[in-house]
Amino acid sequence: MSDPLCFALAGLCLVSFTSSRGRAAPGATTKETPLSPPVFSPADLDRSADPAQDFFQFANGGWNKANPLPEDYSRWGTFTLLGKRNQQLLRAILEEAAAKAETSGREAQSEERKIGDFYASGMDTAALNAAGIEPLRSELDRIQAIDSRQVLLREITHLQALGVNALFGFGQMQDFTDSTQVIGVAHQGGLGLPDRDYYLNQDDKAKAVRAAYVAHVAAMLGLAGENKDTAQTAAARILEFETALARASMSRIDRRNPHNVYHPMDLARLRTLTPHLTWPEYFALVDVPDLKSINVAQPEFFQEVDRQLDGYSLDDWKTYLRWCLLDEAAPYLSDPFVDEDFKFSAVLSGAKQNLPRWQRVAAAEDHALGFAVGKSFVARYFPASSKAQVLEILHQIKAALKDDLAQLPWMSPATREQAIRKLSLIEEKIGYPDTWRDYSKLRIDRGSYVMNVLRANEFEHRRQLAKIGKPVDRTEWGMTPQTVNAYYNPSLNEIVFPAGILQPPFFDPAAPAALNYGAIGAVIGHEITHGFDDQGCQFDGRGNLKNWWTEEDLKRFQAATAAISDQFAQYTVAGGVHLQGKLVTGEAVADLGGVKLAWRAFQATRPNPAQDTPDPRKYGDFTPAQLFFLGFAHVWALNTRPEEAHRLVLVDPHPPAVWRVNGTLVNVPEFQKAFGIPDNSPMVHPKRAVIW
């Protein structure tokens, strides 16, 4: 699910190793568990490259050459390689649970039984192909039975509960001005393409994608039973419908500003905003009837929604809702639907073939029962000693930031005091939650795979809505323990590092300190820095949207982050497409802060540099300082298809891997010194950005 507010979780990368739709999850085609990839090996290098010209190529060229893109991936890097290992470990858990469920008399709705039954339902291709579209028949009949605006609204809310991206989204969020409370939020949605710019851009590539999209929608409707001509007409109408929504949608850059997506409205204001969308009726239908106000994240979008509710015929609405349902359900139906779904996703990503079925089912299960599966993953594969060692590194990096804040020459005492207070209040979550999620009310069986997925979506939707009007649960996790990612949440002022990423090549208890600080240390520093990037700096230590800066300090800080934005806007991906500097600012700031903080922590914790010399037979003829930066660079080893690179420029707030390395290190004097890089080198920025 896309983030409607565009910043709720500031993650390390765009996606984890699994995908809720089972489309892009990296993995393997064999059952053997791969060895953990090393934090760094001299074989990763391209020694023909000059580190003063292109450090990314020098550090990762050997790895990239030895790890070409598999046919079923649009990206292949350290994240995906570790994800491959984790997913194979999960596969053993899932297959074991499925075998036990089939042969034992365990309680039908026990957690282990649900894990096994979900996996078995997704792996039963014979049953899936025999069923075809039939599992969705009752849902399609509901849509066809719409005969009034009131019934239309009821059906929209029903589909939204099933996880279908129908027209708009509704959920919960922490109140920006009172972070102790949960409020309702309505946000833009309803688009079948990944972002509004796919509808609005007029370049040849965007036009080609839209043409492929219309053909895809028509093909899906045809598989569901509509004749070719009707399906083609309907697909064109759906593109027209969604384009109107796209024009009213807020851009990703604008959504990065929390003030732009916070518009609390009572019932009177809601009536004025959307006279045809009766919110009290909607609240009753989603089972939160006592709501008297919500945050409307994008008011202009909802004005367009209101116009569409009044302006389109019921037949148009039925066609649109059929498409929304098919788009959500296709990966979990028979092979013709799966194949057509992948065919269009390949247009966007460049992948040459779909992932093996077991990987797609495991990805869907991670979304549906992720914390149940995660409990077993942690018990088997994440020792307490790793958690303790990571916490030690984390605390050293926080200490480095505290020292830095205490000495920043451009920061006034008043702002300095508030910044240090916010740092002291950051909550730390490492490995896995203390309390595991309760799935007892989720029904899973060995019947229809797609219905298991939709029931899981509904379970999670209801769980989220049940939070509205209640105090915030600060113990909850936003990522499963097996996820290869990490995040900072500004509303909770917390940093979260799942067990899935606390493994090589990000962290290795046996590796030299230089490599661990360069890799996981920079990751930790990255997430901490998010609390002080251009978005996080707008929230105080309790997670409230509240200015804690003096006017002059804020101007200096904004000038520094603008320099980062301008720098990254000069970079391009394949084909000469420029990055959106204002979209990637927060992540670029976090990368720079992360590597600088990790470096300072590493220097502060080296007891005797003369004794801290890694084995050259294993790590090559590099100094500890050089290994630190090689460890940082290797985290971002990655091969990417051109189609995927272009897609990410539109939707990803993270810079491409090459610029996460080179664009960061050009601003780091310690890197220049470690490798003896001349001042006029491309790896030295003439006007280094200085923030933290």
N, C-alpha and C positions, 0 to 999 in steps of 0.2 A: 504494500500500500504506500502510495506517495505521501509525503509529509505536507499537509495542507498549509502549515505555517512556515515551512521551508527551513526551520532551524531547531525544532524541538529537541532533536538529538543531533549533536555535532559529532558525527562519526568519523572514523579514520579513513574509510573508503566508502564508495557509493553503495555497494551491496556486500552482504556477507557471502559465505560460500554456498549458501542455499538460497533458493528462490521460492516464494510462496506459490508461484504458478508452475514450478518445475521446468522452467525454460532455460535458465542460464546457470544452473548449479554445476560447478566443476566437480569432477569425480573421476573414477576409473572404471574400466570394463572388466577387471579381474577381481577375484576375491582376496588376493594376497594383500596384506597390509604393507604399504610402502614404508621404507625407512624415513625417519624424520629428515627433512632437508637441512643441511648445515647452516649455521649462522653466516659463515663465510668460508670459501675455499679459493685458493689461488687459481683453480681452474675456472672460476667465474669471470676472471679478468680477460680483457682484450689488451694485451701488452703492446700491440701495434698502435693503439690509440694513445694520444697525448693527453694526460690528465689536465693539462693547462688549457686544452682546447675543448674537450668534451668529457667531463668526469663520469657522466652516466655511462658512456660507451666504454671507457676504461674499466670501470668497476663491474659492469654487467654484460659487456659484449660477449664474453665467453659463455656465460650462462644463457643469454638469449639465443646464441647460435646452437647450443646443445639442447635447447628446449623450444623447438618450433611449435607453432600453434597447431593443436590437434584439430581435426575437422569439425568437431562438435563444440568448439569454443570460439568466442569472439575476442577473448582476452586470456592470456596465459602468463601467470607470474607467480611470485612467492605466495601471495594470498590464495591463489587458486591451487597451487601445489600443496600447501598445508591443508586447504579445504578438501582436496582429494584424499589426503590421509585421514582427516577427521571423518569424512563421509564413509570411508571404508570401515572405520571403526564402528560407526553407527550401523552400518549394514549388518555387521555381525550381531549387534543387539536386536535389530529388527527381525532378522531371519530366525534367531533363536526364540524370540517371543512368538513369532508366527507359528513355528513348529510346535511349541508348547501349547499354544491355544488350540491347535488342531487335534492334539492327542490327549489332552488332559481335561478333567472335569472342573476346571477352575470357574469361579464365579464369572458370569457372562460380562459384567461391566467392571471387573477389576482393572486397575491401571495397566498391568502387564497384558491382560487380555485385549484391552483396547489398542495397545501398541501393536500387538500381533495381528489383530483383525484388520486394522487400518491398512497395514502393509500388505496383507494377503489380498484384500479387496482390490488394491491397486495393481497387484502383480497378476491377477487372473485375467489375462488378455482374452481367453476364449469367451468368458462371460461378458466382458466389456464389448467385444465385437458382436456377440449375439444380441446384446441389448440395444446397441445403436443409440438412437435418440430417446428411446422409451423412458429411461429414468427421469427425463425432464418433461414427460408428457403432461403431468399434472400442473407443473409450473407454466408451461406454454398455454394450457387450457385456461389457467387463471388470467393470463394476459389477454387472451382472446375474449374473455368474458367481460372485459372492461366496457361499461355502458354509460358511465357518467364521470364528471370531474371528481366527484367524491370517491368513487371506486378507483379512479386513476391514482389519486393520492394514496389510497390504501395500498395499492399494488406497488407503488414506488417505495413506500416504507418497508414493505415486505421484502422486496428485492434488495434494498440496501442492507437489511438485516442478514441476508444470505451472502453478503460480501460483494454484491453486484454494484458496479460503478454507475448507478442510475441517477443521472441529472445533477445531483450534488451530494455532498457528504454531511453526515451529522455524527458528532461524537462528544468527547469530553476533553477538557484541558485544565491545567492549573490556572487559576485567575492570575493574570499578570500583576494586578495591584494588591492581591491578597493570596500569597503563595501557599497558604495553609488550606485553601478551599478549592474544590473541583466545581467547574461550571460547564454548561453545555456550549458547544461551538458548532456553527454551521459554516461550511467551507465549500469552495468551488470544486467541481468534479465533472463527471459526465462525458469525458473525452476518451475516445478509443485509441488515439495516438498519444505518444508519451508526453507531449507538451504542447502548449498553445502555438508555439512558433512553427510547428509542423503544418499547421493550418494557415498561418498568416504569411510566412516567408514566400517570396516569389522567385527564388532561384530555381534552376533546373532540377536540382536534387530534390528540393521540397515538392515540386510539382510531380516528379516521378514517384515519390513516396505516396502522395495523395492518390495518384492513379492506381498504384498497387493496392492501396487501402480500399478503394471502392471495389476493385476486383475481388479482394479478400472478403469483404462484407457480403458481397453478392454470392460468393462461393459458399460461405457459411450458411446463409439463408437458404441456398439451394440444398445443402446437405440436410437442413431441417425440414425440407419438404416443399419449399416454394418453387414455382416454375422459373425458368431462366429469365424471361422478360420482366416478370414481376420483381424478382430478386434484384435485377440490375437497376430498375427504377427506384426501388426501395433503398438500395445502397447509395445512390446519388442523393436521395432525399436525406439520408442519415448524415452524409458529409455536409450538406447544407445546414442541417440542424446543429451539428457539432461545431461547425465553423462560427455560427452565431454565438455559441457558448465561448468559443476560444477568443473571439473579439472582446468579450466582456471579462475575460479572465485576467487576473493580475499576473505580471511576469515574475519569474523566479527571482530576478534581481530586486524588484520592489517588495516581494514577500520576505526578503531577508531582514527588512526593517520591522521590528516587532510593533512599532507604533502604527504601521500600515495595515496590520492584520488584527487590530484590537478595537472593536466597535461594540461595546455592550449596548443592548437595546431591550427596553421593556416591551410589553405586548402592544402598547399604543404605537410606539415607533415601528414595530414589526408590521403592524397593520398598514401604516403609511408606506413603508418600504415595498411591501408585497401584498397588495389588496386581494389578489387571487389565490395566494398561498395562505391558508388559514392555519396559523401556527398552533393555536390551542388544540385544534383537531389533530395536527401532526404530532404534537407532544403526547396526546392520548394514545395515538396509534403506536408510538415507539415506547410506550409504557413509562413515561415520565410526565404525567398529567399535571403535576403541581408546579411546573416551571413557570416562572413569571418573567424571566429575562434570559438572554443568551448572548454570546459573542458572535456577531456576524462578521466573519473574517474578511470577506470581500463584498461589501454592499452593492457595488455596481453589478457584480455577477448575479446577485439575487434579483436585482431589478430586471435583468434579462431573463432569468428563470420565470419570473412572474409574467413577462410578456409572452413567453413561449407557452406557458400554461393556458393563456387566453387565446393565443394566436394559432395554435396547431390543432388539427382535427384529432379525434380519438383514434382514427385509423393510423395517422402518423405516429401517435404516441405508442400504439401497439407495436408497430414496426420497430421503432427505436428501442423499446423495452425488450423485445425478442432478441434484438442484436446484442444488447447489454448482457442479457442472460447467457447467450451463446458464447460471447467473448470470455466471460468468466469461467464457464463450464467446459469449454472445448478441450483443454489439456487432460481432462479426466473422463473423457468419453471414448468412443470407439476410434480405431485407427484413422478413418477418413477425417474426422474432426481434428485429431492430434496432428496429422500430417499437414492439413491446411493451416492450422494455427502456427505450426513451426515455419511453414513456407513464408508466411508474412513476417514473422519475427526475424527470419534470416535476412529479409530486405533491410531491416533496421540495424542488425548486428553483424552481418556478414558471415555468420556461422554456416558451415557447409553441410552439416548433418545434425540430427537431433541427438540428445544424450541417450544413453541406454535407459530402458524403462526403470530399472531399479533405482537409478539416480534421481529420476524425476519423481518417483514415488517417495523416496527418502526425503527429497526437498519439500514435497507437500506435507509429509508427516512432521517435519521439523516446524512447519508453520502451524499445524493443527494441534500437535501434542509435544511441542518442543521441550517443555520443562520436564515432562514425564520421561522423555528419552534422555534429556540432559542429566537427570538424576543418576541414571545408569552410566552415562559417559563419565561423569565426574568420579563416581565411585571406582571405576576401572582405570582411568587414565590421568587423573590429576592429583599428584601427591601433595600433602600439606606442606612439605618442604619447599616446593616451588612457590606456593602462595607467600610463604614467609620471606623468601629471597626477593620476590618482586616487590613486596611491601617495603623492604629495606631500600631498594632503589628508588621507589616512589617517594619515600620520606626524604631521601637525600636531594631529590629534585625539587621538592617543595621548599626545602631549606635553601637551596640555591636561588629560587625565585624570591624568597623572603629577603635574602641578602641583597639581591638585585634591586628590589623595590625600595629597600632602605637607602640605597645609594644613587638612585636615578637622578641625574642632575637637573632634568627638565620637569620633575614632578614636585609640586608644592607639598608642604607638610600635611595639609588638610586632606588632600587626595591620597597621599601616601598612607596615612592612617587607615582610611577606608579600604584601600587596596589590600593592605596587610591583614585587615580584619576579614575581608572576603576570602582571602587565601586560607586563613585559619579555620574557616567554616566549611571548606570543601569536604564533602563526604566521600569516603573511599569504599568501592565495592570491587572485590577481587575474586575471580574464579567462578563463584556460583552464589545464589541467594541463600540466606539462612533459613527461609521458609519457602517450601516448594508450592507451586501452583496446584490448586485443587481442580481436578477434571471429573469429579464424581457425577456432575450433572450433564456431562457431554455423552450422548449416545453414539456408540460406534459398533458396527457389526460387519460381518463378512459379505453383506449384500452389495448394494450399489456403491462403487467407489466415489462417484460424483456426489452422491447424497451424503456420504461421510464427510467430504470436503465442505459441502454447503452447511451441514449441521455444525461442523467445527467453526466455520465462519460466523454462523449465527450465535454460537456459544460465546465466542470472543466479543462479538458486537454487544450482546446483552451484558456481558461482564463489564465492558467499558462503560456503558450507559448507566449501570447500577452505581457507579461512583459519583454521579452528578449530585451535588448538594451535600456531599459528605466531606470530612477532612481528608487531606491528601495522605496516601499511604507511602511514606518515604522509604519503605523497605523493598518496594516492587522493582523488578528489573525490566528493562526494555529490550534486552537481547537474551537469547538462550545461551547456556554455558558453553555449548559447542561452537558458537559463532566465531569466525575469524574476523574480528573487528573490535572496536572499542568506541566509547562515546563520552561526551560531556553533555549534561543536561542543565541549561541555565536556570530553569525554573526550580530545580532541586539543588542547584550548585553542587553537583556530584560528578565524579569520574568513575567509569565502569570499565573493567577489563575482564571479559569472559575467559574461562579456562581455555577455550578454543584457540586463542591467539598467544597464550603464554607457553609457547612451544617453539622449537627452531623452525624457521630462521629468525624469529623475533626474540626468542629467549631460550638459552641453553644453560642450565646450572653448571655444566662442565666447561663452558667457554670462557676465554679471558674476559676480564671486566671491561676492557676497551670495547669489545664487540657487543656485549650485553648493553652497555650504556649507549653505544651508538645505535643499536637496534631498538630494543624494548624501551630503553631510556628515552630515546627521542619520541617514541610513541606515547609514553607517559607524559613527557613534557608537552607534546602536541595537545593532548586532551586538557591538561591543566591550563595551557595558554588560551584555549577556547573560552575560559572564564574571563579572559581579558582581551579578546579580539574585538572586532568592530561591532559584533552582535552581543557577545557575552558581557562586554563592559557596560552595557545598558541595564544590567540586572545587579542588584546588590547581593550581599552575602546570604540573605534569606530567600533569594530567588524572586524578589519583587522587581518589576520594571520601574526603576527609580534611579535618577541621576545622582551619582556620588562623586562627581568630578567638579572641580572649579572650572569656571568658564575658560580661563587661559590654558589650563592643562588639557581640557577636552579639545581645544583647537589644535594644540601641538600634537596630540594623539591622532586626531583625524587627518592631519597633514601627513603624518608618518604612514598611516594605513593607506592613504590615497597614493603615496609613492609606490607602495606594493601593488596596488591596483593598476597603476599606470605601467609599471614594469611588466606585469604578467599579460597585459593587453597587447604587448609587442610580440609575444610568443605565438607560434602557429603550430598546427598539426598538419598531417599529410594533406597535400592539396592547397596549402597556404591559407587555411581557415584560421583566423585569429581567435584566441581565447577571449571570453568575456571577462575582462579584468575585474569588474565590479561583482561578478558572480563568484569568482574564486578567491576574493580577498580574504575572507575569514580563514579558509583552509591554508592559504599561503602564509598568512600571519602565524597561524598555529604551527606550521612546519618550521618556520624560522625560529619562533620561540622555543619549539621543542628541541631542536638540535642545539641551540645555544644553552638552554638550561641543562640538558643532558651532559654537554661538554663541561660546564662548570661543576656539576655534581661529580662527574668522573674525576676531574682534577682535585676536587676537595677530598675524595675518598681514597686516593692512591697513597698508601702508607709509605711506600718507598719506590719511586719510579725505577730505580736501578734494579729492583727485584721484580718489577712488573713487566718483564719481557716475555711475550708469548713464544712458544716453541716455533722456530723458523721452519722446521721440517713440516709442520702442519699448517702454518699460517703465512709462510713466505717471509721475505726479507723486509718486513714493514715494522715501523715503530708503533708503539701503542697509540700514539696520536693518529697515525695514518690508518690503523685498524679501526679506530673509532669511526672515522668518516667512511671507510669502506663498509663497515657494518650498517651505517645509516643508509648508504646508497643501495646496498643489496636488498634492503626491505622493499625497494621499489623496482626490482628487476621485473620486466614485463614486456611481452609482445602483444600488440593490439592490431586488429584488422582496421583498414581505413574507414569502413562503414561505421564501425563501433567508435572510432576516434571522433568522427563527425557527429555522431549521436551524442556523445558525452559532452562535446562543446556546448550543446544546447541545454542539457539537463543536469550536468554534474557540477556541483560547487567545488569539486577538487580539481586541481590542475592535472594534466597528464603526467605520467610517471617521470618522463625525462625532465620535465620542468620542476617537479617536486624535488628532484636532486639538484640539477644545475641552477635552476632559478632560486633555490634556497642558498646553496653554498656560495654563490657569487657575493652574498651579503655577509659572509662569515670570515673575518680576518684570521681566525685560528686555523681554518681550513687552508687558506693561502700559505700560511707559515708552515703547516705540517708537510705540504707537498712542494714547497719552494716555488710557488707559481709567480711569474713576473706580473708586475702591476698592469701592463697593457694586455694581459690575457683576456679572452672571452669569459674565463672563469673568475674574473674579478670585476665587480660592478664599479663603474667610475664614481657613482654616488651611492654608496651603500645605504640601504634602509636600516635604520636603528629604531627599535621599538622598546623591547625589554632587554 
